[in-house]
Structure formats: C-alpha cells, structure tokens
C-alpha cells in the first residue's frame, strides 16, 4: 500500500491510450480522486472518458503514463484491485434467458464476499423483478441491474460509466440518492455522464475532457464560476439603455438589447444587480421580467469546450 492511498485512491499521471492505427484517445492527462468523494468525468462523445475509465478499471494497459487505484496498478496488479472495486459498464451484456435473480446469483459467484442478491436488488428497486427474465426488462431496468451487480462486492471504489442513461426521471433521482448514500458511507465513486445536471447534483469535483485532454478541473461551483452570470429585464417605457447607470461601473462586461429586453453579462453579479435595483428605485420604475442568475454548468462546459477547440490547451484548474 502506498503512503497516499489513504487520501487519494485514484491517481493518474501523464496517462495515454492509443488504439490501432495510431489514434490517441487519451493524450497525457493528470488527475486524482480523494477517498470518499464523487468525481465526475465530463465531455462530449469521443472526448476520451470511457477510454480513461477502462484504463482505471484495468481492462487495458496504458500506452504511457501511470495510473494507481488503491495504491496498485489496476492492470498488472489486477488481483489486488479487482476485489475492492465495482464496475458498471455502459452495457452489461447479460444472458437474456436468465432471470434477474439468477443473473445476480451468477455474478455473485465471481465476487469476493458478495452481498446477498436480494439486498442489492432492493437497493436499485428491482426486488419485484427478481423472477423476470433479463430479455423482458426495459432499458432502464437493465441499467438498474448493471448497477446492482457493480454493488455486489460492497466496493471501496465504484466506477460508473453513464449510470443513468435510459432511466426515466424517477429512476435517475433514485440513482442519485443511492450514489450520494454510498459516498456518505465512504465509497469513492468515479462516474462519467452526459447529464450536466447529474454532475452538478452528485460530484464533489469534476474534470471536463476534450479531445483526449483535460480542459478544466474543480468543484462544480468553481467551474461554473468561470463563466459570467446573467441579468435580463425589460426596459421601462420611455427609457433607453443610455438612461441606465454606466454599465461598466456596475461590473457589466457585455450587454445586448432586443427590443425592450436587455441582457447583461457580469462576473460581479451582486454588484450589478444591486446597482440596477437602486437605480430603478430612485427612478420610481419597475424592471419587469427581471431574471438574475449565475451561469449554469452547461454554459461553463460549452465555454470551456469552445476555448479548447480554439486552441487553448492548458488545463484550467479551479480547485484550491
């Protein structure tokens, strides 16, 4: 066991993955995951998320760099790592003729210290489907079964690759609650997801990948704060933008006008909003349809991806 295993259960340094033909899917990335946190890997299709996770799971050897999970190389020291990890792939590929209970029982035979099948099926809401054949399950129910099997060994580290794809809104919320409960119980979770709301709700920290590199890392709040906040309102009748307080003095970096609607962008949301409201009170007018909000993770994600595509290759690290 390495000395820092107690703090960081996943450590990645200069990690590379190259496929046949020379395609470099992962291009020298660095990140670490602390014990007992949820870490999300985000990125568009082809960004390298699944290629990275497969290296962490020990399913392939890296073309370069170093990866450690629980202090071990997950590929060469697979026997030391695998019993302590749970893996939920994008597709499980279960025998279609087996029932849910039979599938869980079969999988439990391959897991050290497996939990009772009924227990894990209840965790994911499949206890009533125990006698149903896998081929009769909906896509969302199959994803629940994928998750149940990943939890059979009561893992210290849980890898979830697109865990809520195919789930309805209720199933997605149930999964979020389960992942949060696992984290609260001390399980370290690394997940990939296309749902930015999912990352915002679950992740303690995240990394945004783009074309095989990490473009940004930090907490969801830190990454979101990298984009300007927005203020939208309707100009009172008889007033024009020139009648407002000097926008630059309010910390407004950009503004647009569409008819009577004004849209402002600022990195000093409280200052800008306060200045506008004080002005409106002094003028005795109402700012109708007033909407004041911080940037969303989606806006930050798109902005970071746009910067990366434009040639900004340095990783933006927002975490302390």
ZIHU-V157958 format. One record per residue. RES is the residue in three letters. PHI is phi in radians with two decimals (none if undefined). PSI is psi in whole degrees, -180 to 180 (NA if undefined). NEAR is the number of other ideal C-beta (glycine too) atoms within 10 Angstrom. Layout:
res->RES phi->PHI psi->PSI near->NEAR
res->RES phi->PHI psi->PSI near->NEAR
//
This chain:
res->UNK phi->none psi->129 near->9
res->UNK phi->-1.39 psi->156 near->11
res->UNK phi->-1.06 psi->-35 near->7
res->UNK phi->-1.58 psi->8 near->12
res->UNK phi->-1.06 psi->-31 near->16
res->UNK phi->-1.15 psi->-29 near->11
res->UNK phi->-1.70 psi->-53 near->10
res->UNK phi->-1.94 psi->117 near->19
res->UNK phi->-1.61 psi->-15 near->24
res->UNK phi->-2.27 psi->129 near->22
res->UNK phi->-2.34 psi->128 near->19
res->UNK phi->-2.21 psi->128 near->23
res->UNK phi->-2.37 psi->120 near->13
res->UNK phi->1.02 psi->31 near->13
res->UNK phi->-1.24 psi->133 near->25
res->UNK phi->-2.31 psi->146 near->17
res->UNK phi->-2.40 psi->127 near->22
res->UNK phi->-2.17 psi->130 near->16
res->UNK phi->-1.69 psi->170 near->12
res->UNK phi->-0.94 psi->140 near->5
res->UNK phi->1.59 psi->-4 near->5
res->UNK phi->1.56 psi->8 near->6
res->UNK phi->-1.25 psi->122 near->10
res->UNK phi->-1.67 psi->103 near->17
res->UNK phi->-1.44 psi->-31 near->20
res->UNK phi->-2.20 psi->125 near->26
res->UNK phi->-2.11 psi->59 near->20
res->UNK phi->1.39 psi->61 near->14
res->UNK phi->-1.78 psi->156 near->24
res->UNK phi->-2.34 psi->131 near->16
res->UNK phi->-2.93 psi->166 near->22
res->UNK phi->-2.44 psi->156 near->16
res->UNK phi->-2.20 psi->127 near->22
res->UNK phi->-1.41 psi->156 near->14
res->UNK phi->-1.10 psi->133 near->16
res->UNK phi->1.34 psi->23 near->16
res->UNK phi->-2.12 psi->160 near->17
res->UNK phi->-1.75 psi->123 near->23
res->UNK phi->-2.07 psi->127 near->22
res->UNK phi->-1.90 psi->136 near->24
res->UNK phi->-1.80 psi->119 near->25
res->UNK phi->-1.97 psi->159 near->28
res->UNK phi->2.81 psi->159 near->25
res->UNK phi->-1.26 psi->171 near->14
res->UNK phi->-0.99 psi->134 near->7
res->UNK phi->1.49 psi->6 near->13
res->UNK phi->-1.29 psi->-21 near->24
res->UNK phi->1.94 psi->11 near->22
res->UNK phi->-1.12 psi->-56 near->25
res->UNK phi->-1.14 psi->-37 near->18
res->UNK phi->-1.06 psi->-37 near->22
res->UNK phi->-1.21 psi->-48 near->27
res->UNK phi->-1.09 psi->-38 near->21
res->UNK phi->-1.10 psi->-33 near->19
res->UNK phi->-1.20 psi->-39 near->25
res->UNK phi->-1.16 psi->-33 near->24
res->UNK phi->-1.37 psi->-9 near->23
res->UNK phi->1.42 psi->18 near->21
res->UNK phi->-1.40 psi->-15 near->13
res->UNK phi->-2.69 psi->159 near->13
res->UNK phi->-1.58 psi->139 near->12
res->UNK phi->-1.20 psi->153 near->21
res->UNK phi->-1.38 psi->-17 near->15
res->UNK phi->-3.00 psi->164 near->13
res->UNK phi->1.51 psi->-168 near->17
res->UNK phi->-2.46 psi->138 near->12
res->UNK phi->-2.35 psi->137 near->22
res->UNK phi->-2.31 psi->133 near->21
res->UNK phi->-2.16 psi->121 near->29
res->UNK phi->0.96 psi->35 near->20
res->UNK phi->1.45 psi->3 near->17
res->UNK phi->-2.20 psi->157 near->20
res->UNK phi->-1.31 psi->117 near->16
res->UNK phi->-1.21 psi->-15 near->25
res->UNK phi->-1.61 psi->-50 near->17
res->UNK phi->-1.44 psi->-27 near->11
res->UNK phi->-1.92 psi->41 near->15
res->UNK phi->-0.99 psi->-38 near->15
res->UNK phi->-1.13 psi->-27 near->9
res->UNK phi->-1.48 psi->-27 near->15
res->UNK phi->-1.66 psi->-44 near->22
res->UNK phi->-1.02 psi->-41 near->20
res->UNK phi->-1.14 psi->-16 near->13
res->UNK phi->-1.81 psi->5 near->16
res->UNK phi->-2.19 psi->155 near->23
res->UNK phi->-2.13 psi->142 near->23
res->UNK phi->-2.26 psi->127 near->21
res->UNK phi->-2.06 psi->106 near->20
res->UNK phi->-1.37 psi->170 near->18
res->UNK phi->-1.12 psi->-32 near->14
res->UNK phi->-2.43 psi->131 near->11
res->UNK phi->-1.44 psi->-37 near->16
res->UNK phi->1.18 psi->48 near->8
res->UNK phi->-1.38 psi->153 near->20
res->UNK phi->-1.05 psi->123 near->11
res->UNK phi->-1.23 psi->-23 near->11
res->UNK phi->-1.49 psi->-15 near->10
res->UNK phi->-1.32 psi->151 near->15
res->UNK phi->-1.38 psi->171 near->16
res->UNK phi->-1.05 psi->-46 near->26
res->UNK phi->-1.13 psi->-41 near->17
res->UNK phi->-1.12 psi->-39 near->17
res->UNK phi->-1.11 psi->-45 near->24
res->UNK phi->-1.11 psi->-39 near->26
res->UNK phi->-1.16 psi->-42 near->14
res->UNK phi->-1.08 psi->-45 near->14
res->UNK phi->-1.15 psi->-37 near->20
res->UNK phi->-1.07 psi->-29 near->17
res->UNK phi->-1.18 psi->-15 near->9
res->UNK phi->-1.80 psi->3 near->11
res->UNK phi->-2.03 psi->136 near->18
res->UNK phi->-1.31 psi->130 near->10
res->UNK phi->1.06 psi->43 near->9
res->UNK phi->-1.10 psi->142 near->19
res->UNK phi->-1.32 psi->160 near->16
res->UNK phi->-1.03 psi->138 near->11
res->UNK phi->-1.02 psi->-41 near->22
res->UNK phi->-1.05 psi->-35 near->13
res->UNK phi->-1.13 psi->-47 near->15
res->UNK phi->-1.29 psi->-33 near->24
res->UNK phi->-1.14 psi->-37 near->23
res->UNK phi->-1.16 psi->-36 near->14
res->UNK phi->-1.03 psi->-35 near->18
res->UNK phi->-1.82 psi->10 near->22
res->UNK phi->1.32 psi->30 near->17
res->UNK phi->-1.98 psi->11 near->22
res->UNK phi->-1.05 psi->-32 near->16
res->UNK phi->-1.35 psi->-10 near->10
res->UNK phi->-1.84 psi->12 near->20
res->UNK phi->-0.98 psi->-37 near->16
res->UNK phi->-1.62 psi->5 near->9
res->UNK phi->-1.55 psi->139 near->14
res->UNK phi->-1.21 psi->147 near->15
res->UNK phi->-0.99 psi->-38 near->19
res->UNK phi->-1.15 psi->-17 near->11
res->UNK phi->-1.62 psi->-4 near->11
res->UNK phi->-1.36 psi->149 near->20
res->UNK phi->-1.29 psi->169 near->13
res->UNK phi->-1.03 psi->-41 near->9
res->UNK phi->-1.14 psi->-38 near->17
res->UNK phi->-1.19 psi->-34 near->20
res->UNK phi->-1.15 psi->-36 near->19
res->UNK phi->-1.15 psi->-36 near->25
res->UNK phi->-1.13 psi->-39 near->26
res->UNK phi->-1.16 psi->-40 near->24
res->UNK phi->-0.95 psi->-46 near->25
res->UNK phi->-1.17 psi->-41 near->25
res->UNK phi->-1.01 psi->-44 near->25
res->UNK phi->-1.19 psi->-33 near->27
res->UNK phi->-1.16 psi->-23 near->24
res->UNK phi->-1.66 psi->-5 near->23
res->UNK phi->-1.01 psi->-37 near->23
res->UNK phi->-1.55 psi->11 near->23
res->UNK phi->0.85 psi->61 near->18
res->UNK phi->-1.23 psi->151 near->20
res->UNK phi->-1.35 psi->-35 near->18
res->UNK phi->-2.20 psi->130 near->22
res->UNK phi->-2.11 psi->123 near->24
res->UNK phi->-1.77 psi->123 near->23
res->UNK phi->-2.14 psi->112 near->26
res->UNK phi->-1.75 psi->106 near->22
res->UNK phi->0.92 psi->60 near->21
res->UNK phi->-1.17 psi->-24 near->28
res->UNK phi->-1.95 psi->12 near->25
res->UNK phi->-1.07 psi->129 near->16
res->UNK phi->1.57 psi->-9 near->16
res->UNK phi->-1.47 psi->148 near->20
res->UNK phi->-1.36 psi->178 near->11
res->UNK phi->-1.04 psi->-41 near->8
res->UNK phi->-1.16 psi->-44 near->10
res->UNK phi->-1.10 psi->-37 near->18
res->UNK phi->-1.14 psi->-44 near->20
res->UNK phi->-1.13 psi->-39 near->13
res->UNK phi->-1.08 psi->-41 near->17
res->UNK phi->-1.16 psi->-40 near->22
res->UNK phi->-1.05 psi->-44 near->17
res->UNK phi->-1.11 psi->-39 near->12
res->UNK phi->-1.16 psi->-44 near->17
res->UNK phi->-1.10 psi->-41 near->23
res->UNK phi->-1.10 psi->-40 near->14
res->UNK phi->-1.16 psi->-38 near->11
res->UNK phi->-1.11 psi->-44 near->21
res->UNK phi->-1.06 psi->-43 near->18
res->UNK phi->-1.11 psi->-27 near->9
res->UNK phi->-1.49 psi->0 near->9
res->UNK phi->1.85 psi->-2 near->9
res->UNK phi->-1.30 psi->136 near->20
res->UNK phi->-1.56 psi->131 near->24
res->UNK phi->-2.17 psi->127 near->24
res->UNK phi->-2.02 psi->124 near->26
res->UNK phi->-2.27 psi->151 near->25
res->UNK phi->-1.90 psi->147 near->21
res->UNK phi->-2.77 psi->149 near->22
res->UNK phi->-1.65 psi->-11 near->14
res->UNK phi->-1.57 psi->106 near->18
res->UNK phi->-1.17 psi->-31 near->20
res->UNK phi->-1.09 psi->-36 near->13
res->UNK phi->-1.10 psi->-46 near->21
res->UNK phi->-1.11 psi->-41 near->24
res->UNK phi->-1.09 psi->-38 near->17
res->UNK phi->-1.38 psi->-34 near->16
res->UNK phi->-1.81 psi->-38 near->25
res->UNK phi->-1.36 psi->133 near->25
res->UNK phi->-1.34 psi->-40 near->15
res->UNK phi->-2.48 psi->163 near->21
res->UNK phi->-2.59 psi->163 near->28
res->UNK phi->-2.29 psi->138 near->27
res->UNK phi->-1.81 psi->119 near->27
res->UNK phi->-1.70 psi->147 near->26
res->UNK phi->-2.60 psi->119 near->23
res->UNK phi->0.88 psi->47 near->17
res->UNK phi->1.47 psi->-1 near->22
res->UNK phi->-2.10 psi->161 near->19
res->UNK phi->-1.60 psi->120 near->26
res->UNK phi->-1.58 psi->-26 near->24
res->UNK phi->-2.81 psi->146 near->26
res->UNK phi->-2.40 psi->155 near->21
res->UNK phi->2.69 psi->-176 near->20
res->UNK phi->-1.30 psi->160 near->15
res->UNK phi->-0.95 psi->-40 near->21
res->UNK phi->-1.17 psi->-40 near->11
res->UNK phi->-1.15 psi->-43 near->18
res->UNK phi->-1.19 psi->-41 near->29
res->UNK phi->-1.10 psi->-38 near->21
res->UNK phi->-1.16 psi->-10 near->16
res->UNK phi->-1.28 psi->-15 near->17
res->UNK phi->-1.85 psi->149 near->20
res->UNK phi->-1.14 psi->151 near->21
res->UNK phi->-1.41 psi->170 near->21
res->UNK phi->-2.25 psi->143 near->19
res->UNK phi->-2.27 psi->127 near->22
res->UNK phi->-2.21 psi->139 near->16
res->UNK phi->-2.79 psi->169 near->21
res->UNK phi->-1.81 psi->129 near->14
res->UNK phi->-1.11 psi->137 near->18
res->UNK phi->-1.11 psi->152 near->16
res->UNK phi->-0.99 psi->136 near->8
res->UNK phi->1.50 psi->-3 near->7
res->UNK phi->-1.96 psi->153 near->15
res->UNK phi->-2.27 psi->168 near->11
res->UNK phi->-0.99 psi->-35 near->12
res->UNK phi->-1.12 psi->-17 near->6
res->UNK phi->-1.43 psi->-16 near->12
res->UNK phi->-1.25 psi->162 near->21
res->UNK phi->-1.00 psi->154 near->14
res->UNK phi->-0.92 psi->118 near->9
res->UNK phi->-1.11 psi->-36 near->18
res->UNK phi->-1.08 psi->-34 near->9
res->UNK phi->-1.24 psi->-19 near->10
res->UNK phi->-1.57 psi->-1 near->19
res->UNK phi->1.49 psi->17 near->18
res->UNK phi->-1.45 psi->126 near->22
res->UNK phi->-1.65 psi->-21 near->13
res->UNK phi->-2.76 psi->143 near->11
res->UNK phi->-2.52 psi->150 near->15
res->UNK phi->-2.33 psi->154 near->11
res->UNK phi->-2.24 psi->129 near->11
res->UNK phi->-2.23 psi->96 near->8
res->UNK phi->1.19 psi->-119 near->7
res->UNK phi->-1.65 psi->-5 near->14
res->UNK phi->-1.55 psi->128 near->13
res->UNK phi->-1.95 psi->134 near->21
res->UNK phi->-2.13 psi->125 near->14
res->UNK phi->-2.03 psi->148 near->25
res->UNK phi->-2.17 psi->134 near->17
res->UNK phi->-2.66 psi->151 near->22
res->UNK phi->-1.73 psi->3 near->15
res->UNK phi->-2.19 psi->71 near->15
res->UNK phi->-1.06 psi->-47 near->19
res->UNK phi->-1.11 psi->-43 near->11
res->UNK phi->-1.07 psi->-47 near->14
res->UNK phi->-1.16 psi->-46 near->25
res->UNK phi->-1.14 psi->-41 near->20
res->UNK phi->-1.10 psi->-45 near->12
res->UNK phi->-1.04 psi->-41 near->20
res->UNK phi->-1.16 psi->-43 near->22
res->UNK phi->-1.21 psi->-37 near->13
res->UNK phi->-1.13 psi->-41 near->11
res->UNK phi->-1.09 psi->-47 near->15
res->UNK phi->-1.07 psi->-41 near->17
res->UNK phi->-1.11 psi->-43 near->10
res->UNK phi->-1.14 psi->-34 near->9
res->UNK phi->-1.47 psi->-10 near->13
res->UNK phi->1.22 psi->34 near->7
res->UNK phi->-2.15 psi->165 near->15
res->UNK phi->-1.93 psi->133 near->12
res->UNK phi->-1.57 psi->95 near->22
res->UNK phi->-1.31 psi->155 near->12
res->UNK phi->0.93 psi->39 near->10
res->UNK phi->-1.24 psi->127 near->14
res->UNK phi->-2.34 psi->115 near->10
res->UNK phi->-2.08 psi->121 near->18
res->UNK phi->-2.68 psi->149 near->10
res->UNK phi->-1.27 psi->163 near->14
res->UNK phi->-1.13 psi->152 near->19
res->UNK phi->-1.60 psi->163 near->15
res->UNK phi->-1.08 psi->-33 near->21
res->UNK phi->-1.05 psi->-44 near->13
res->UNK phi->-1.13 psi->-42 near->17
res->UNK phi->-1.11 psi->-43 near->24
res->UNK phi->-1.02 psi->-49 near->23
res->UNK phi->-1.16 psi->-39 near->14
res->UNK phi->-1.14 psi->-42 near->16
res->UNK phi->-1.17 psi->-42 near->20
res->UNK phi->-1.10 psi->-38 near->20
res->UNK phi->-1.13 psi->-44 near->11
res->UNK phi->-1.09 psi->-42 near->17
res->UNK phi->-1.13 psi->-40 near->23
res->UNK phi->-1.15 psi->-29 near->11
res->UNK phi->-1.40 psi->-4 near->7
res->UNK phi->1.94 psi->8 near->6
res->UNK phi->-1.44 psi->103 near->13
res->UNK phi->-1.69 psi->-18 near->11
res->UNK phi->-1.19 psi->136 near->10
res->UNK phi->-1.23 psi->133 near->16
res->UNK phi->-1.58 psi->114 near->18
res->UNK phi->-1.86 psi->111 near->14
res->UNK phi->-1.66 psi->-17 near->18
res->UNK phi->-1.28 psi->150 near->12
res->UNK phi->-1.22 psi->NA near->6
//
